[in-house]
Amino acid sequence: MRIAVIDGQGGGIGKHIMDRLRRELPDGIEFLALGTNALATSVMLRAGANEGATGENAVIYNVSRVDLIAGPVSIMFPNAMSGELSPAMAEAIAASPAPKVLLPLARSGVNIIGVKSEPLPHLIEELVKKVREVLDLS
């Protein structure tokens, strides 16, 4: 079982996701940190990823080779994260057959109606619950 956590910019959201998933999920699950830049990848590696890869080609290559993708919802939007997430990356992530469990953060200028505004720790708690449900680990 391989889970990719995708993040960019400073990697802070990916770090929190990686840390919680690593602590909450059973041993034996591999975690892949996919960063839009080296800093984001490095931060997620320090938070517990088994391996990491950086940049457009790394994201495009790996998203079809994982069992689940986690990250902020902005990873589905071309030019998100101040332009770090390329249109090709967003397309590859969206087209990946892997289930996606995404945090509904509104930083990308997209407002998702029906989603209540919650602090990041609460959202990550919900993400972990959903990942366990998707992986049938409840």
C-alpha positions as CSV (number, residue, x, y, z in Angstrom):
1,M,0.0,0.0,0.0
2,R,1.5,3.4,-1.1
3,I,0.0,6.8,-0.1
4,A,1.2,10.0,-1.8
5,V,1.0,13.2,0.1
6,I,1.3,16.2,-2.3
7,D,2.1,19.7,-1.2
8,G,4.1,22.8,-2.3
9,Q,5.3,26.1,-1.1
10,G,6.6,25.6,2.5
11,G,5.2,22.0,2.8
12,G,3.5,22.8,6.1
13,I,0.2,21.3,5.2
14,G,1.8,18.2,3.8
15,K,4.0,17.9,6.9
16,H,0.9,17.8,9.2
17,I,-0.9,15.3,6.9
18,M,2.2,13.1,6.7
19,D,2.8,13.2,10.5
20,R,-0.8,12.3,11.4
21,L,-1.1,9.5,8.8
22,R,2.2,8.0,9.8
23,R,1.1,7.9,13.5
24,E,-2.5,6.8,12.8
25,L,-2.1,4.1,10.1
26,P,-0.7,0.6,10.5
27,D,2.9,-0.2,9.9
28,G,3.7,-1.4,6.4
29,I,2.1,1.4,4.6
30,E,4.6,3.3,2.4
31,F,4.4,7.1,2.3
32,L,5.6,9.1,-0.7
33,A,6.2,12.8,-0.3
34,L,5.5,14.6,-3.6
35,G,6.6,18.2,-3.5
36,T,6.2,20.9,-6.1
37,N,9.6,22.1,-4.7
38,A,12.5,20.7,-2.8
39,L,11.6,22.5,0.5
40,A,8.1,20.9,0.5
41,T,9.5,17.5,-0.2
42,S,12.2,17.9,2.5
43,V,9.7,18.9,5.1
44,M,7.4,16.0,4.4
45,L,10.4,13.6,4.5
46,R,11.2,14.8,7.9
47,A,7.6,14.3,9.0
48,G,7.9,10.5,8.2
49,A,7.7,9.9,4.4
50,N,9.6,6.8,3.3
51,E,10.7,8.5,0.2
52,G,10.2,11.7,-1.7
53,A,10.3,13.2,-5.2
54,T,10.2,16.8,-6.4
55,G,8.8,18.7,-9.3
56,E,6.5,18.3,-12.2
57,N,7.8,15.1,-13.7
58,A,8.0,13.4,-10.3
59,V,4.3,14.2,-9.6
60,I,3.1,13.2,-13.1
61,Y,5.1,9.9,-13.0
62,N,4.1,8.8,-9.5
63,V,0.4,9.7,-9.1
64,S,-0.7,6.8,-11.2
65,R,1.5,4.4,-9.2
66,V,0.0,5.0,-5.7
67,D,-3.0,3.6,-3.9
68,L,-4.2,6.9,-2.4
69,I,-3.5,10.6,-2.8
70,A,-3.8,13.1,0.1
71,G,-3.2,16.9,0.2
72,P,-5.0,20.2,-0.1
73,V,-7.8,20.5,-2.7
74,S,-5.6,23.0,-4.6
75,I,-3.6,20.1,-6.0
76,M,-6.4,19.7,-8.5
77,F,-6.2,23.2,-9.8
78,P,-3.8,24.4,-12.5
79,N,-1.4,27.1,-11.4
80,A,-2.3,26.7,-7.7
81,M,0.2,27.4,-5.0
82,S,1.3,30.6,-6.5
83,G,1.9,28.9,-9.8
84,E,4.0,26.0,-8.4
85,L,1.4,23.4,-9.4
86,S,1.5,23.2,-13.2
87,P,-1.5,22.4,-15.4
88,A,0.1,19.1,-16.3
89,M,0.4,18.2,-12.6
90,A,-3.2,19.0,-11.9
91,E,-4.3,17.0,-14.9
92,A,-2.2,14.0,-13.9
93,I,-3.5,14.1,-10.3
94,A,-7.1,14.4,-11.4
95,A,-6.7,11.6,-13.9
96,S,-5.0,9.2,-11.5
97,P,-7.1,6.2,-10.6
98,A,-6.1,6.5,-7.0
99,P,-8.8,7.8,-4.6
100,K,-8.1,11.3,-3.4
101,V,-8.7,12.6,0.1
102,L,-8.3,16.4,0.0
103,L,-8.4,19.2,2.5
104,P,-11.0,21.9,1.5
105,L,-8.7,24.9,2.0
106,A,-9.9,28.0,0.1
107,R,-6.4,29.6,-0.5
108,S,-6.7,28.9,-4.3
109,G,-9.6,31.3,-4.8
110,V,-12.0,28.4,-5.1
111,N,-14.9,28.2,-2.6
112,I,-16.5,24.9,-2.1
113,I,-20.1,25.4,-1.0
114,G,-21.4,23.2,1.8
115,V,-18.0,22.9,3.5
116,K,-17.8,24.4,6.9
117,S,-14.7,26.5,7.8
118,E,-12.7,24.5,10.4
119,P,-9.2,24.9,11.9
120,L,-6.5,22.9,10.1
121,P,-6.1,20.4,13.0
122,H,-9.8,19.5,12.8
123,L,-9.6,19.1,9.0
124,I,-6.6,16.8,9.2
125,E,-8.4,14.7,11.8
126,E,-11.3,14.3,9.3
127,L,-8.7,13.5,6.5
128,V,-7.2,10.7,8.6
129,K,-10.7,9.3,9.3
130,K,-11.6,9.3,5.6
131,V,-8.3,7.7,4.6
132,R,-8.9,4.9,7.1
133,E,-12.4,4.5,5.7
134,V,-11.2,4.5,2.1
135,L,-8.5,1.9,3.0
136,D,-11.0,-0.1,5.0
137,L,-9.0,0.2,8.2
138,S,-11.8,1.5,10.4
